[in-house]
Amino acid sequence: MSKRKITKGMLAAVGAAMALTGLTGCAQSSSDGKIEVEMVSYKPEAVEAFEEIAERFNATHDDIHLTIDSPNEAMTILKTRFIREDYPDIVGIGGDINYSNFLDADLFMDISDLDEIGSVKKSYLDMDKELEFVPMEGTYALPYAANAAGILYNRDMFEEHGWSIPHTWDEFISLCEEIEAAGIQPLYLGYKDTWTCLAPWNALAVGLSASDTCNQVNMGNTTFTAAYREVSEKIRVLLDYAEPNPYAYGYNDACTAFARGQSAMYPIGSYAIPQIKLVNPGMNIDSFAFPANAAEKDNVLNSGIDLQFCVMKNCENKEAVYEVLRFLYEDETIQIYLDNQGGIACKEGNFEIPAELEGMRTYIENDRMADFQDHHYPSEMSVDAMIQTFLLDGSENAVDTFLQRFDTDWKRYNRDLIRKVQQYQQEMGDAR
Protein backbone atom coordinates (compact mmCIF):
# COMPACT_ATOMS: atom_id res chain seq x y z
CA MET A 1 0.00 0.00 0.00
CA SER A 2 1.24 3.49 -0.76
CA LYS A 3 1.59 5.92 2.12
CA ARG A 4 -1.15 8.53 2.05
CA LYS A 5 -0.72 12.17 2.96
CA ILE A 6 -1.36 12.75 6.68
CA THR A 7 -1.81 16.30 7.94
CA LYS A 8 0.54 17.84 10.49
CA GLY A 9 -2.32 18.20 12.95
CA MET A 10 -3.05 14.52 12.64
CA LEU A 11 0.59 13.66 13.33
CA ALA A 12 0.66 15.86 16.41
CA ALA A 13 -2.52 14.29 17.77
CA VAL A 14 -1.21 10.77 17.60
CA GLY A 15 2.47 11.15 18.37
CA ALA A 16 2.03 10.02 21.96
CA ALA A 17 -0.43 7.26 21.17
CA MET A 18 1.43 5.01 18.74
CA ALA A 19 1.35 2.05 21.11
CA LEU A 20 -2.38 2.11 21.80
CA THR A 21 -3.50 -0.42 19.23
CA GLY A 22 -2.30 -3.23 17.06
CA LEU A 23 -5.57 -4.25 15.39
CA THR A 24 -5.50 -5.54 11.85
CA GLY A 25 -7.61 -3.93 9.14
CA CYS A 26 -8.56 -4.36 5.46
CA ALA A 27 -11.22 -6.92 4.65
CA GLN A 28 -9.58 -10.35 4.55
CA SER A 29 -10.65 -13.97 4.37
CA SER A 30 -10.83 -15.81 7.68
CA SER A 31 -9.84 -19.42 8.27
CA ASP A 32 -13.45 -20.53 7.67
CA GLY A 33 -13.55 -18.85 4.27
CA LYS A 34 -15.67 -15.86 5.27
CA ILE A 35 -14.65 -12.36 4.25
CA GLU A 36 -13.79 -10.38 7.37
CA VAL A 37 -15.08 -6.81 7.43
CA GLU A 38 -13.98 -4.53 10.25
CA MET A 39 -15.64 -1.28 11.23
CA VAL A 40 -14.28 1.12 13.85
CA SER A 41 -16.79 3.57 15.32
CA TYR A 42 -15.98 6.61 17.39
CA LYS A 43 -19.07 6.15 19.58
CA PRO A 44 -18.31 3.89 22.57
CA GLU A 45 -21.69 4.79 24.05
CA ALA A 46 -23.32 2.87 21.17
CA VAL A 47 -21.58 -0.45 21.86
CA GLU A 48 -24.82 -2.19 22.79
CA ALA A 49 -26.56 -1.12 19.58
CA PHE A 50 -23.59 -2.10 17.42
CA GLU A 51 -23.32 -5.49 19.11
CA GLU A 52 -26.95 -6.21 18.22
CA ILE A 53 -26.47 -4.97 14.66
CA ALA A 54 -23.32 -7.06 14.12
CA GLU A 55 -25.01 -10.13 15.59
CA ARG A 56 -27.98 -9.75 13.23
CA PHE A 57 -25.73 -9.26 10.23
CA ASN A 58 -23.57 -12.28 10.99
CA ALA A 59 -26.63 -14.45 11.60
CA THR A 60 -27.98 -13.64 8.13
CA HIS A 61 -24.74 -13.75 6.09
CA ASP A 62 -22.81 -16.97 5.49
CA ASP A 63 -19.98 -15.46 3.45
CA ILE A 64 -19.14 -12.28 5.43
CA HIS A 65 -18.26 -11.78 9.08
CA LEU A 66 -18.68 -8.26 10.50
CA THR A 67 -16.75 -6.96 13.49
CA ILE A 68 -17.63 -3.55 14.92
CA ASP A 69 -15.19 -1.97 17.39
CA SER A 70 -16.23 1.09 19.40
CA PRO A 71 -13.17 1.80 21.57
CA ASN A 72 -12.62 4.67 23.95
CA GLU A 73 -10.40 7.35 22.40
CA ALA A 74 -11.43 6.02 19.00
CA MET A 75 -10.25 9.08 17.04
CA THR A 76 -6.76 8.82 18.50
CA ILE A 77 -6.69 5.11 17.73
CA LEU A 78 -7.89 5.70 14.17
CA LYS A 79 -5.27 8.36 13.52
CA THR A 80 -2.59 6.06 14.89
CA ARG A 81 -3.72 3.22 12.66
CA PHE A 82 -3.82 5.48 9.61
CA ILE A 83 -0.20 6.45 10.18
CA ARG A 84 0.68 2.75 10.48
CA GLU A 85 -1.31 2.01 7.32
CA ASP A 86 -3.36 -0.43 9.41
CA TYR A 87 -6.73 0.51 8.00
CA PRO A 88 -10.13 -0.88 9.00
CA ASP A 89 -12.61 -1.28 6.15
CA ILE A 90 -15.24 1.16 7.42
CA VAL A 91 -15.02 4.00 9.89
CA GLY A 92 -17.98 5.44 11.75
CA ILE A 93 -17.27 9.11 12.51
CA GLY A 94 -19.11 12.40 12.89
CA GLY A 95 -19.55 15.05 10.23
CA ASP A 96 -16.95 17.47 11.57
CA ILE A 97 -13.42 18.75 11.05
CA ASN A 98 -11.98 15.24 11.54
CA TYR A 99 -13.93 14.07 8.51
CA SER A 100 -12.61 17.08 6.57
CA ASN A 101 -9.02 16.28 7.49
CA PHE A 102 -9.32 12.57 6.65
CA LEU A 103 -10.95 13.40 3.33
CA ASP A 104 -8.24 15.93 2.56
CA ALA A 105 -5.67 13.20 3.28
CA ASP A 106 -7.22 11.10 0.49
CA LEU A 107 -8.16 8.27 2.83
CA PHE A 108 -11.78 7.63 1.80
CA MET A 109 -13.35 5.85 -1.17
CA ASP A 110 -15.88 7.52 -3.44
CA ILE A 111 -19.09 5.59 -2.69
CA SER A 112 -21.39 7.52 -5.00
CA ASP A 113 -22.19 4.25 -6.80
CA LEU A 114 -23.85 2.91 -3.63
CA ASP A 115 -27.60 2.99 -4.27
CA GLU A 116 -28.34 3.93 -0.64
CA ILE A 117 -26.83 7.37 -1.23
CA GLY A 118 -30.00 8.20 -3.13
CA SER A 119 -32.13 7.83 0.02
CA VAL A 120 -30.13 10.25 2.20
CA LYS A 121 -31.83 13.54 3.11
CA LYS A 122 -30.40 16.31 0.96
CA SER A 123 -29.48 18.51 3.94
CA TYR A 124 -27.03 15.92 5.24
CA LEU A 125 -25.44 15.33 1.84
CA ASP A 126 -25.05 19.11 1.55
CA MET A 127 -23.41 19.24 4.98
CA ASP A 128 -20.78 16.73 3.91
CA LYS A 129 -20.09 18.65 0.70
CA GLU A 130 -19.57 21.82 2.72
CA LEU A 131 -17.06 19.95 4.90
CA GLU A 132 -14.83 19.45 1.86
CA PHE A 133 -11.97 21.94 2.00
CA VAL A 134 -12.19 22.28 -1.77
CA PRO A 135 -15.01 20.85 -3.92
CA MET A 136 -14.54 17.18 -4.78
CA GLU A 137 -16.31 14.97 -7.26
CA GLY A 138 -18.14 12.08 -5.64
CA THR A 139 -19.61 11.12 -2.27
CA TYR A 140 -17.38 9.93 0.53
CA ALA A 141 -19.71 9.24 3.45
CA LEU A 142 -23.08 7.64 4.15
CA PRO A 143 -24.80 9.87 6.76
CA TYR A 144 -26.57 7.69 9.32
CA ALA A 145 -27.83 9.51 12.42
CA ALA A 146 -28.03 13.17 13.35
CA ASN A 147 -28.67 15.28 16.41
CA ALA A 148 -30.41 18.63 16.73
CA ALA A 149 -29.88 21.71 18.86
CA GLY A 150 -32.15 24.60 19.74
CA ILE A 151 -34.19 25.12 22.88
CA LEU A 152 -35.31 22.32 25.20
CA TYR A 153 -38.28 23.33 27.32
CA ASN A 154 -40.31 22.02 30.24
CA ARG A 155 -43.59 21.09 28.55
CA ASP A 156 -45.54 20.74 31.82
CA MET A 157 -44.39 24.16 32.99
CA PHE A 158 -45.35 25.74 29.66
CA GLU A 159 -48.81 24.14 29.73
CA GLU A 160 -49.38 25.16 33.36
CA HIS A 161 -48.66 28.82 32.61
CA GLY A 162 -50.13 28.92 29.12
CA TRP A 163 -46.89 30.01 27.47
CA SER A 164 -46.74 29.83 23.66
CA ILE A 165 -43.84 28.56 21.60
CA PRO A 166 -42.04 31.54 20.00
CA HIS A 167 -41.41 31.65 16.27
CA THR A 168 -39.42 34.91 15.99
CA TRP A 169 -36.67 36.58 17.98
CA ASP A 170 -39.04 39.23 19.35
CA GLU A 171 -41.50 36.53 20.45
CA PHE A 172 -38.66 34.67 22.15
CA ILE A 173 -37.58 37.75 24.11
CA SER A 174 -41.21 38.46 25.06
CA LEU A 175 -41.53 34.88 26.28
CA CYS A 176 -38.40 35.25 28.42
CA GLU A 177 -39.88 38.42 29.93
CA GLU A 178 -43.17 36.63 30.59
CA ILE A 179 -41.44 33.69 32.27
CA GLU A 180 -39.32 36.02 34.38
CA ALA A 181 -42.44 37.95 35.45
CA ALA A 182 -43.86 34.66 36.75
CA GLY A 183 -40.86 34.36 39.07
CA ILE A 184 -39.19 31.58 37.08
CA GLN A 185 -35.71 31.54 35.54
CA PRO A 186 -36.17 31.56 31.72
CA LEU A 187 -32.81 29.98 30.76
CA TYR A 188 -29.99 27.95 32.25
CA LEU A 189 -26.65 28.12 30.44
CA GLY A 190 -23.88 26.42 32.45
CA TYR A 191 -20.98 28.16 30.72
CA LYS A 192 -18.27 26.96 33.11
CA ASP A 193 -17.55 24.19 30.60
CA THR A 194 -16.50 26.32 27.66
CA TRP A 195 -17.90 23.95 25.03
CA THR A 196 -21.44 24.68 26.23
CA CYS A 197 -21.06 28.23 24.87
CA LEU A 198 -21.14 26.68 21.41
CA ALA A 199 -24.67 25.29 21.82
CA PRO A 200 -26.59 28.60 21.56
CA TRP A 201 -23.87 30.00 19.29
CA ASN A 202 -24.42 27.28 16.68
CA ALA A 203 -28.21 27.36 17.02
CA LEU A 204 -28.25 31.11 16.41
CA ALA A 205 -25.64 31.03 13.66
CA VAL A 206 -27.50 28.63 11.36
CA GLY A 207 -30.36 31.12 11.10
CA LEU A 208 -28.31 34.30 11.00
CA SER A 209 -25.38 33.40 8.73
CA ALA A 210 -24.80 31.29 5.64
CA SER A 211 -24.14 27.58 6.14
CA ASP A 212 -20.87 27.94 4.19
CA THR A 213 -19.67 31.01 6.09
CA CYS A 214 -16.27 29.50 6.91
CA ASN A 215 -15.60 28.59 3.28
CA GLN A 216 -16.72 32.03 2.14
CA VAL A 217 -14.19 33.55 4.56
CA ASN A 218 -11.48 31.23 3.22
CA MET A 219 -12.28 32.37 -0.31
CA GLY A 220 -12.02 36.01 0.76
CA ASN A 221 -15.67 36.76 0.02
CA THR A 222 -16.60 37.86 3.55
CA THR A 223 -15.26 38.20 7.09
CA PHE A 224 -16.49 36.90 10.41
CA THR A 225 -16.83 40.52 11.48
CA ALA A 226 -19.54 40.86 8.84
CA ALA A 227 -21.05 37.38 9.06
CA TYR A 228 -21.18 36.91 12.83
CA ARG A 229 -22.13 40.34 14.18
CA GLU A 230 -25.81 39.59 14.75
CA VAL A 231 -24.97 36.17 16.19
CA SER A 232 -22.57 37.82 18.64
CA GLU A 233 -25.06 40.48 19.66
CA LYS A 234 -27.90 38.05 20.25
CA ILE A 235 -25.93 35.48 22.23
CA ARG A 236 -25.09 38.27 24.69
CA VAL A 237 -28.80 39.02 25.14
CA LEU A 238 -29.32 35.50 26.50
CA LEU A 239 -27.25 36.45 29.57
CA ASP A 240 -30.07 38.79 30.66
CA TYR A 241 -32.39 35.82 31.16
CA ALA A 242 -29.97 33.23 32.53
CA GLU A 243 -28.83 32.18 35.97
CA PRO A 244 -26.56 34.65 37.80
CA ASN A 245 -22.90 34.06 36.93
CA PRO A 246 -23.42 31.19 34.46
CA TYR A 247 -19.63 30.71 34.36
CA ALA A 248 -19.78 29.18 37.85
CA TYR A 249 -21.91 26.26 36.65
CA GLY A 250 -21.00 23.52 34.20
CA TYR A 251 -22.89 21.24 31.85
CA ASN A 252 -23.90 18.74 34.54
CA ASP A 253 -25.08 21.59 36.76
CA ALA A 254 -27.22 23.01 33.95
CA CYS A 255 -28.73 19.62 33.09
CA THR A 256 -29.54 19.04 36.76
CA ALA A 257 -31.03 22.51 37.25
CA PHE A 258 -33.26 22.17 34.20
CA ALA A 259 -34.31 18.67 35.26
CA ARG A 260 -35.33 20.01 38.68
CA GLY A 261 -37.44 22.82 37.22
CA GLN A 262 -35.02 25.62 38.06
CA SER A 263 -35.43 27.01 34.54
CA ALA A 264 -38.17 26.79 31.96
CA MET A 265 -35.80 26.41 29.00
CA TYR A 266 -32.30 25.17 28.22
CA PRO A 267 -30.48 26.13 24.98
CA ILE A 268 -28.64 22.88 24.25
CA GLY A 269 -28.62 19.94 21.87
CA SER A 270 -30.61 16.71 21.93
CA TYR A 271 -27.49 14.97 23.22
CA ALA A 272 -28.28 16.45 26.67
CA ILE A 273 -31.62 14.68 27.03
CA PRO A 274 -30.22 11.40 28.46
CA GLN A 275 -28.24 13.35 31.06
CA ILE A 276 -31.31 15.38 32.04
CA LYS A 277 -33.42 12.24 32.36
CA LEU A 278 -30.88 10.62 34.63
CA VAL A 279 -31.89 13.30 37.15
CA ASN A 280 -35.61 13.36 36.31
CA PRO A 281 -36.63 10.26 34.30
CA GLY A 282 -40.25 11.36 34.01
CA MET A 283 -39.58 14.89 32.86
CA ASN A 284 -41.84 16.00 30.01
CA ILE A 285 -39.38 17.63 27.61
CA ASP A 286 -40.05 19.12 24.21
CA SER A 287 -38.01 21.42 21.99
CA PHE A 288 -38.12 24.05 19.27
CA ALA A 289 -35.68 25.45 16.74
CA PHE A 290 -33.99 28.62 17.93
CA PRO A 291 -36.19 31.50 16.65
CA ALA A 292 -33.22 33.66 15.72
CA ASN A 293 -34.84 35.74 13.02
CA ALA A 294 -37.46 38.46 12.65
CA ALA A 295 -39.53 36.16 10.41
CA GLU A 296 -40.26 32.48 11.09
CA LYS A 297 -39.61 31.54 7.46
CA ASP A 298 -35.94 32.45 7.91
CA ASN A 299 -35.37 30.17 10.90
CA VAL A 300 -33.28 27.02 10.39
CA LEU A 301 -32.89 23.98 12.63
CA ASN A 302 -29.36 23.35 13.82
CA SER A 303 -28.79 19.67 13.01
CA GLY A 304 -25.51 17.90 12.36
CA ILE A 305 -24.35 14.44 11.37
CA ASP A 306 -23.58 12.58 14.57
CA LEU A 307 -22.60 9.34 12.82
CA GLN A 308 -21.74 8.48 9.24
CA PHE A 309 -19.89 5.63 7.57
CA CYS A 310 -16.85 6.03 5.33
CA VAL A 311 -15.06 3.29 3.39
CA MET A 312 -11.27 3.33 3.37
CA LYS A 313 -9.88 3.98 -0.10
CA ASN A 314 -7.56 0.96 0.02
CA CYS A 315 -10.38 -1.48 0.82
CA GLU A 316 -9.96 -4.64 -1.28
CA ASN A 317 -13.39 -6.23 -0.75
CA LYS A 318 -15.67 -3.44 -1.89
CA GLU A 319 -18.67 -5.68 -2.55
CA ALA A 320 -18.55 -7.21 0.94
CA VAL A 321 -18.25 -3.75 2.48
CA TYR A 322 -21.15 -2.47 0.37
CA GLU A 323 -23.24 -5.43 1.58
CA VAL A 324 -22.53 -4.28 5.15
CA LEU A 325 -23.54 -0.70 4.30
CA ARG A 326 -26.74 -1.90 2.66
CA PHE A 327 -27.60 -3.85 5.81
CA LEU A 328 -26.78 -0.87 8.03
CA TYR A 329 -29.10 1.28 5.93
CA GLU A 330 -32.12 -1.00 6.18
CA ASP A 331 -34.93 0.74 8.06
CA GLU A 332 -35.03 -1.92 10.76
CA THR A 333 -31.29 -1.62 11.41
CA ILE A 334 -31.43 2.16 11.60
CA GLN A 335 -34.30 1.93 14.08
CA ILE A 336 -32.22 -0.38 16.31
CA TYR A 337 -29.61 2.35 16.50
CA LEU A 338 -32.13 5.16 17.06
CA ASP A 339 -33.96 3.21 19.78
CA ASN A 340 -30.66 2.86 21.62
CA GLN A 341 -29.11 6.26 20.97
CA GLY A 342 -31.97 8.58 20.05
CA GLY A 343 -31.51 11.24 17.41
CA ILE A 344 -32.72 11.69 13.84
CA ALA A 345 -32.35 9.31 10.90
CA CYS A 346 -30.37 10.81 8.02
CA LYS A 347 -32.29 8.55 5.64
CA GLU A 348 -35.56 9.61 4.10
CA GLY A 349 -38.45 7.59 5.46
CA ASN A 350 -41.02 7.15 8.17
CA PHE A 351 -38.72 6.93 11.17
CA GLU A 352 -39.84 7.67 14.68
CA ILE A 353 -38.85 11.09 15.98
CA PRO A 354 -38.12 11.15 19.72
CA ALA A 355 -40.94 12.73 21.71
CA GLU A 356 -38.46 15.30 23.03
CA LEU A 357 -37.88 16.55 19.47
CA GLU A 358 -41.54 16.67 18.45
CA GLY A 359 -41.46 20.47 18.28
CA MET A 360 -38.73 20.24 15.63
CA ARG A 361 -40.69 17.79 13.46
CA THR A 362 -41.67 20.33 10.78
CA TYR A 363 -38.05 21.34 10.24
CA ILE A 364 -36.89 17.71 10.12
CA GLU A 365 -39.60 16.51 7.75
CA ASN A 366 -39.13 19.50 5.45
CA ASP A 367 -35.34 19.06 5.45
CA ARG A 368 -34.96 22.61 6.75
CA MET A 369 -31.66 22.16 8.55
CA ALA A 370 -28.06 23.35 8.57
CA ASP A 371 -24.88 22.07 10.18
CA PHE A 372 -23.18 23.17 13.38
CA GLN A 373 -20.80 25.97 12.37
CA ASP A 374 -18.19 24.75 14.84
CA HIS A 375 -17.81 21.56 12.76
CA HIS A 376 -15.69 23.78 10.52
CA TYR A 377 -13.55 25.32 13.28
CA PRO A 378 -10.03 23.99 13.90
CA SER A 379 -9.69 22.69 17.46
CA GLU A 380 -6.46 24.66 17.92
CA MET A 381 -8.43 27.90 17.64
CA SER A 382 -10.47 27.11 20.79
CA VAL A 383 -13.51 29.05 19.64
CA ASP A 384 -15.50 27.88 22.67
CA ALA A 385 -13.03 29.60 25.02
CA MET A 386 -13.06 32.68 22.77
CA ILE A 387 -16.84 32.91 23.07
CA GLN A 388 -16.70 32.51 26.85
CA THR A 389 -14.08 35.27 27.10
CA PHE A 390 -16.22 37.48 24.89
CA LEU A 391 -19.31 36.93 27.03
CA LEU A 392 -17.32 37.80 30.15
CA ASP A 393 -16.21 41.07 28.57
CA GLY A 394 -18.47 43.84 29.84
CA SER A 395 -16.92 46.64 27.80
CA GLU A 396 -18.86 48.62 25.21
CA ASN A 397 -16.69 47.42 22.33
CA ALA A 398 -16.77 43.74 23.34
CA VAL A 399 -18.47 42.64 20.10
CA ASP A 400 -15.94 44.43 17.90
CA THR A 401 -13.01 43.08 19.91
CA PHE A 402 -14.33 39.54 19.68
CA LEU A 403 -15.04 39.64 15.95
CA GLN A 404 -11.67 41.18 15.15
CA ARG A 405 -9.99 38.42 17.14
CA PHE A 406 -12.08 35.80 15.33
CA ASP A 407 -10.86 37.06 11.98
CA THR A 408 -7.25 37.35 13.13
CA ASP A 409 -7.11 33.92 14.76
CA TRP A 410 -8.87 32.30 11.82
CA LYS A 411 -6.12 33.48 9.47
CA ARG A 412 -3.48 32.32 11.95
CA TYR A 413 -4.82 28.79 12.36
CA ASN A 414 -6.05 28.30 8.79
CA ARG A 415 -3.19 29.83 6.84
CA ASP A 416 -2.46 26.68 4.81
CA LEU A 417 -6.13 25.95 4.21
CA ILE A 418 -6.85 29.50 3.03
CA ARG A 419 -3.91 29.26 0.63
CA LYS A 420 -5.21 25.93 -0.67
CA VAL A 421 -8.76 27.23 -1.19
CA GLN A 422 -7.61 30.36 -2.95
CA GLN A 423 -5.20 28.39 -5.12
CA TYR A 424 -8.11 26.15 -6.13
CA GLN A 425 -10.16 29.24 -6.99
CA GLN A 426 -7.34 30.56 -9.15
CA GLU A 427 -6.94 27.23 -10.95
CA MET A 428 -10.69 27.08 -11.63
CA GLY A 429 -10.59 30.64 -12.94
CA ASP A 430 -7.64 29.84 -15.22
CA ALA A 431 -9.44 26.72 -16.48
CA ARG A 432 -12.41 28.86 -17.54
Secondary structure, 3 states (H helix, E strand, C coil): CCCCCCCHHHHHHHHHHCCCCCCCCCCEECCCCCEEEEEEECCHHHHHHHHHHHHHHHHHCCCEEEEEECCCCHHHHHHHHHHCCCCCCEEEECCCHHHHHHHHCCCECCCCCCHHHHHECHHHHHHHHHCCCCCCCCCCCEEEEEEEECEEEEHHHHHHHCCCCCCCHHHHHHHHHHHHHCCCCCECCCCCCHHHHHHHHHHHHHHHCCCCHHHHHHCCCCCHHHHCHHHHHHHHHHHHHCCCCHHHCCHHHHHHHHHCCCCCEECCEHHHHHHHHHHCCCCCEEEECCCCCCCHHHCCEEEEEEEEEEEECCCCCHHHHHHHHHHHCCHHHHHHHHHHHCCEECECCCCCCCHHHHHHHHHHHCCCEECCHHHHCCHHHCHHHHHHHHHHCCCCCHHHHHHHHHHHHHHHHCHHHHHHHHHHHHHHHHHC
